[in-house]
Amino acid sequence: TEPAVKARLLVRAGEVAGLRQGDMERAQGLLGRALDVGGSGAEADVRLALLALKGDWRSVIELRQQVLTLAEAQSDKVYTLCQMGFVFRDRLDDRRNAMKAFQAAFRLDRACVVALRAARGIYREVGDWKLVAQLLQFELQALQGRSAPPGEMADSFTMLGDVLREHLSNPDAARNCYNSALKLDAEH
């Protein structure tokens, strides 16, 4: 594994150890190893993790904005925007800014299923079923474009069918979605 990928995995493991398991000593050890492996390239990720471990989510957003400004690769920008969206949504309870971040990620990468699913979850929470259905349609296009596993596509067709049937009173379109899901399920 290349150093940057290994460092990112160590940072993520450090976040899990600290935030989910409450093991700060292990978290610090993993973050130290990330710096050793990734060098200066891992510095921002480690700083982000340390801020997260402290619960300083506003500073996490500020640092992510700096990382976004410096990012050159589109994939890095999309990743950073999604991470900002998750912090806004999950830690700051700021749905409006979360949605802005997910939308910006989707504008950069129309196949970003992570951003689509996260945005869909927010619209589901507020009961905007037309947008939930639209995002599921975008998701299906993205999944088809990257040759996703049939089971994953079948799940998305089923969810779209459920929304169309239960919330948008469109049983014919729902039936088409269910048929597509069954066809995909039969193929794998």
Secondary structure, 3 states (H helix, E strand, C coil): CCHHHHHHHHHHHHHHHHHHCCCHHHHHHHHHHHHHHHHHHHHHHHHHHHHHHHCCHHHHHHHHHHHHHHCCCHHHHHHHHHHHHHHHHHHCCCHHHHHHHHHHHHHHCCCCHHHHHHHHHHHHHHCCHHHHHHHHHHHHHHHHHCCCCHHHHHHHHHHHHHHHHHCCCCHHHHHHHHHHHHHHHHHC
